[in-house]
Amino acid sequence: MAIGALDAAAAYGRAIKTTAPSLGGSEDSSTSVTGAAGGGSSFGSMVESMVGDAAGALRTAESESAKQVAGKGDLIDVVTAIGAAETALDTVVSVRDKVVNAYSEIMRMQI
């Protein structure tokens, strides 16, 4: 059975909705559950910001490449932008893989 990233994200969202009222007492449903590294934000918003940052880095790399092709850009800027985009994309893919693996492990647990 293949588990997609969207399935894992949907399961995470359902888990947060069912456990959030019991965790905080006075928190309403729009308040996020904080993690150890969250610093006041939820895991979902962290992933959302990571994806946004990766998309921005990819757009920057694309625009720098287009400038270089047009003869108006610097090769060092292109290489730097592509390296930043590659790093951001690798990070997002790694986090996605860890979430999917964790979801798979949870689904295999016996209750």
TAWO-V14805 format. One record per residue. D_LAST is the distance of its C-alpha to the last C-alpha in whole Angstrom. Layout:
D_LAST  D_LAST
This chain:
20  21  20  23  24  24  21  19  22  21  17  18  21  18  16  19  21  18  17  21  23  20  21  25  26  30  29  29  27  30  29  27  24  26  25  26  29  29  32  31  30  27  25  26  30  30  29  31  34  33  34  37  38  38  39  42  43  43  45  48  48  49  51  53  53  55  57  58  58  61  62  62  59  59  57  55  54  52  51  49  48  46  45  43  42  40  39  37  36  34  33  31  30  29  26  25  24  22  21  20  19  16  15  15  13  10  10  9  6  4  0
